[in-house]
Amino acid sequence: MTKRLIACAILLACCGGALRAASESMTDRSLRQIVERQKEVLAAAAAQGDHVDAEALRTQAQAIAHDYDHLLATAPNYAPAYAAYGYFLDKVGMSKESIGLLLKANQLDPDIPMVKNQIGNYLAENGKPIEAAQYFLAAIKLDPKEPLYHYQLGRLLTVGRDTFVKSGEWTRAALDHATYNAFKQARDLAPDKFEYGYAFAQCFYDLEHPDWDEALKAWAAMEEKATTPLERETMRLHAANVLIKQGKLDHAKTLLDSVTEPDLQGQKAKLLPALTAKK
């Protein structure tokens, strides 16, 4: 719940900035005011974490929903309101109620990338990866510099690989190419986001014909970004795994010998037999 609230607060901050940037009508102003209240409520709830007052949050959310309903009653064709309301409901766990609003926003204005992305999320979570991919691709086309859209496409293609290949619409080679590019774009667009860099480095394991030299460079780059001994040694384990696949056993052994964190000894032990078997 806390992660959802934080994500929603960030989204609302972006929405609020976009609304203020434009010349405001009365309808724009009403939406901006709702978004600003919504942002405050969700940010406060996120700050409280597990100690959030659920009943107070529910009451505040109901008031915000009432404001949205009133706004849409006066402006029934106002796509940004449907989009913002849909985001809000999804982030507080009401995805089924959210999707109708998002679809309405998409019908009224098919050029809102975050709406495409949210619909894609809903479809992916409900077992429709092929349909979801089309929405993620549409979001990327509308906003190619948003790393989140590339990252989510990469995750979808990875998790749904068998479904995509069995559909006959994707070859394994095309799927691998798209997966690699999606994670690489996410990493390159947000080089400071650890999660995207890690996903890119990890994606080589899922490719049919991986470039292990590039994978090794990716894990080395992640080790440089690591901020704790546990993170650094985790990256070394991955690098050692890649070196074993390449047959570079001496280098792999050197890296494994440097892994001393107690929490990683189980993973290290799993690699040692592979190291021995290669000799």
C-alpha positions in Angstrom: 0.0 0.0 0.0 2.8 2.4 0.9 4.6 1.9 -2.5 1.3 2.6 -4.3 0.8 5.8 -2.4 4.4 7.0 -3.1 4.0 6.2 -6.8 0.7 8.0 -6.9 2.1 11.1 -5.1 4.9 11.3 -7.7 2.4 11.0 -10.5 0.2 13.6 -9.1 3.2 16.0 -8.7 3.8 15.6 -12.5 0.1 16.1 -13.3 -0.1 19.2 -11.2 2.9 20.7 -13.0 1.4 20.0 -16.3 -1.9 21.6 -15.3 -0.3 24.8 -14.0 1.8 25.1 -17.2 -1.2 25.6 -19.3 -3.6 28.5 -19.4 -6.3 27.5 -16.9 -10.0 27.4 -17.5 -12.4 26.9 -14.6 -12.4 23.2 -15.3 -8.6 23.1 -15.4 -8.4 24.9 -12.1 -10.9 22.6 -10.4 -8.9 19.6 -11.5 -5.7 21.1 -10.4 -7.1 21.8 -6.9 -8.4 18.2 -6.6 -5.0 16.9 -7.7 -3.2 19.1 -5.2 -5.4 17.9 -2.3 -5.0 14.3 -3.5 -1.2 14.7 -3.6 -1.2 16.1 0.0 -3.4 13.2 1.3 -1.4 10.5 -0.4 2.0 12.0 0.5 0.9 12.2 4.2 -0.3 8.6 4.1 3.0 7.4 2.5 5.0 9.2 5.2 3.0 7.4 7.9 3.9 4.0 6.3 2.5 1.0 8.1 1.1 3.4 10.8 -1.3 5.1 8.4 -4.8 5.7 9.8 -6.8 3.6 7.3 -10.2 5.0 8.3 -9.0 8.6 8.0 -7.4 7.8 4.6 -10.7 6.2 3.5 -12.7 9.2 4.5 -10.3 11.6 2.7 -10.3 9.3 -0.4 -14.1 9.3 -0.5 -14.1 13.1 -0.4 -11.7 13.3 -3.3 -13.8 10.8 -5.3 -16.8 13.0 -4.6 -15.0 16.0 -6.0 -14.1 14.0 -9.1 -17.7 12.9 -9.6 -18.9 16.5 -9.3 -16.3 17.7 -11.7 -17.2 15.1 -14.3 -20.9 15.8 -13.9 -20.1 19.4 -15.0 -17.5 18.4 -17.6 -18.4 15.0 -18.9 -16.0 15.1 -21.9 -12.9 16.3 -20.0 -10.3 13.6 -20.6 -7.7 14.8 -18.0 -10.2 14.4 -15.2 -11.1 10.8 -16.2 -7.3 10.1 -16.4 -6.5 11.6 -13.0 -9.5 9.9 -11.4 -8.5 6.6 -12.9 -5.0 6.9 -11.7 -6.2 7.7 -8.2 -8.5 4.8 -7.9 -5.9 2.4 -9.2 -3.2 3.6 -6.8 -5.6 3.1 -3.8 -6.3 -0.5 -4.9 -9.5 0.0 -6.9 -8.2 -1.2 -10.3 -11.6 -2.5 -11.5 -13.2 0.8 -10.9 -10.2 2.6 -12.3 -10.1 0.9 -15.7 -13.5 2.2 -16.9 -12.3 5.7 -16.3 -9.0 5.2 -18.0 -10.8 3.7 -21.0 -13.1 6.7 -21.1 -10.1 9.0 -21.0 -8.4 7.1 -23.8 -11.6 7.3 -25.9 -11.8 11.1 -25.4 -8.1 11.7 -25.9 -6.0 8.9 -27.4 -2.7 10.8 -26.9 -2.2 10.6 -23.2 0.8 8.2 -22.7 0.3 7.5 -19.0 -3.3 6.4 -19.7 -2.0 3.9 -22.3 0.5 2.7 -19.7 -2.1 2.3 -17.0 -4.4 0.3 -19.3 -1.4 -1.8 -20.3 -0.8 -2.5 -16.6 -4.4 -3.5 -16.1 -4.3 -5.9 -19.0 -1.0 -7.4 -18.0 -2.2 -8.0 -14.4 -5.3 -9.7 -15.8 -3.6 -12.2 -18.0 -3.7 -10.4 -21.4 0.0 -9.8 -22.2 -0.3 -9.4 -25.9 -3.0 -6.8 -25.6 -1.0 -5.1 -22.9 2.1 -4.9 -25.1 0.2 -2.8 -27.7 -0.7 -0.2 -25.0 2.9 -0.1 -23.7 4.2 0.4 -27.2 1.6 3.1 -27.8 2.8 4.9 -24.6 6.4 4.6 -25.8 5.4 6.1 -29.2 3.7 9.0 -27.5 6.5 9.6 -25.0 9.7 7.8 -26.0 11.8 9.5 -23.4 9.9 8.1 -20.4 12.0 5.2 -19.0 9.1 3.7 -17.1 7.3 2.7 -20.3 10.3 0.9 -21.7 11.0 -0.9 -18.4 7.4 -2.1 -18.1 7.5 -3.4 -21.7 10.7 -5.3 -21.0 9.2 -6.9 -17.9 6.0 -7.8 -19.8 8.0 -9.4 -22.6 10.1 -11.4 -20.2 7.3 -12.7 -18.0 5.0 -13.5 -20.9 7.7 -14.8 -23.3 6.0 -18.2 -23.8 2.6 -16.6 -24.5 4.1 -14.2 -27.1 6.0 -16.9 -28.9 3.0 -19.3 -28.9 0.8 -16.6 -30.4 2.7 -16.7 -33.6 2.8 -12.9 -33.7 6.4 -12.8 -32.3 9.4 -14.9 -33.2 11.9 -15.7 -30.4 14.5 -13.6 -32.1 12.1 -10.6 -32.4 11.0 -11.0 -28.8 14.6 -11.1 -27.5 15.5 -8.1 -29.6 12.6 -6.1 -28.2 13.3 -7.2 -24.6 16.9 -6.2 -24.8 16.1 -2.8 -26.4 13.3 -2.1 -23.8 15.6 -2.6 -20.8 18.5 -0.9 -22.4 16.4 2.2 -23.2 15.1 2.3 -19.7 18.6 2.1 -18.3 20.0 4.7 -20.7 17.1 7.2 -20.1 17.4 6.9 -16.3 21.1 5.9 -15.6 20.8 6.8 -11.9 17.9 4.4 -11.3 19.4 1.2 -9.9 16.4 -0.9 -10.6 16.6 -0.2 -14.4 20.3 -0.9 -14.6 19.8 -4.2 -12.7 17.0 -5.3 -15.0 19.1 -4.6 -18.0 22.1 -6.6 -16.7 19.7 -9.5 -15.7 17.9 -9.6 -19.0 20.9 -11.4 -20.7 20.0 -14.5 -18.8 16.7 -14.6 -20.6 18.1 -14.2 -24.1 18.5 -17.1 -26.4 21.8 -15.8 -27.7 23.2 -13.4 -25.1 26.3 -11.3 -25.6 28.1 -12.3 -22.4 30.8 -9.7 -22.8 28.2 -7.0 -22.8 26.5 -8.7 -19.8 29.8 -8.7 -17.9 30.2 -4.9 -18.5 26.7 -4.3 -17.3 27.3 -6.2 -14.0 30.6 -4.3 -13.6 28.7 -1.0 -14.1 26.2 -2.1 -11.5 28.9 -2.9 -9.0 30.2 0.7 -9.4 26.7 2.0 -8.6 26.2 -0.3 -5.6 26.1 1.5 -2.2 26.5 -1.3 0.2 28.9 -4.3 0.5 26.0 -6.7 0.1 25.0 -5.0 -3.2 28.6 -4.9 -4.5 29.1 -8.6 -3.8 25.8 -9.5 -5.3 27.0 -7.9 -8.5 30.2 -9.9 -8.3 28.2 -13.1 -8.0 26.4 -12.3 -11.2 29.7 -11.4 -12.9 31.2 -14.7 -11.7 28.2 -16.5 -13.1 28.8 -14.9 -16.5 32.5 -15.7 -16.4 31.7 -19.4 -15.7 29.4 -19.4 -18.8 32.3 -18.0 -20.8 34.7 -20.6 -19.5 36.9 -18.0 -17.7 37.2 -20.0 -14.6 40.2 -18.4 -12.9 38.7 -15.0 -13.1 35.4 -16.4 -11.8 37.1 -18.1 -8.9 38.8 -14.8 -8.0 35.5 -13.0 -7.9 33.8 -15.8 -5.9 36.6 -15.8 -3.3 35.9 -12.1 -2.7 32.3 -12.8 -1.8 32.3 -12.9 2.0 28.9 -11.5 3.0 27.0 -14.1 5.1 23.7 -13.5 3.3 25.3 -14.5 0.0 27.0 -17.7 0.9 24.0 -19.8 -0.2 24.1 -18.3 -3.7 27.8 -18.6 -3.8 27.6 -22.3 -3.0 25.3 -22.8 -5.9 27.9 -21.5 -8.3 30.9 -23.5 -7.0 29.8 -26.8 -8.5 29.4 -25.2 -11.9 32.9 -23.8 -11.5 34.3 -27.3 -10.8 32.2 -29.0 -13.5 33.8 -26.7 -16.1 37.3 -27.9 -15.4 
